[in-house]
Amino acid sequence: MIFKHILVPYDGSNTSAKALDKAIQFVKADPATQLTVAHVINLQPLVVADITFVQPEGYQEQVKKQGNELLDKIKQRLGELPHTNVVVLAGSPAEAIVDYSDNSDCDLIIMGSRGLGAIREFMVGSVSHNVLQHARIPVLIMK
């Protein structure tokens, strides 16, 4: 296969599940391919125009709990696939994804067209768009 290390950002959305399914297909076609699934925890305050929305008390613990549950589901989906890795990244999702791909010898990112953002309708596809604009490797967007 052309790709040796595939990165899949995963947030539990339908499109990220489709991205993971596609990556699993690639890995099954060439078991030497490495697959990394990344879940990004964004604990930064939300800023819209001049207004900053601070997370409520207990928000960070809730996000971490949901993230751990999601990681368990990912590990179950990966099953016995060789050369798989699940990582948790922190920060702005697009920046974290691009930084990880740059520093981990990834040569393909497969991701959903939109995820489970805090204000989905306002920021539709902003993470995938940002990754497309800044990644130095090919990006496959799943609808």
Order of alpha helices (4+ residues) and beta strands (2+ residues): beta-alpha-beta-beta-beta-alpha-beta-alpha-beta-alpha-beta
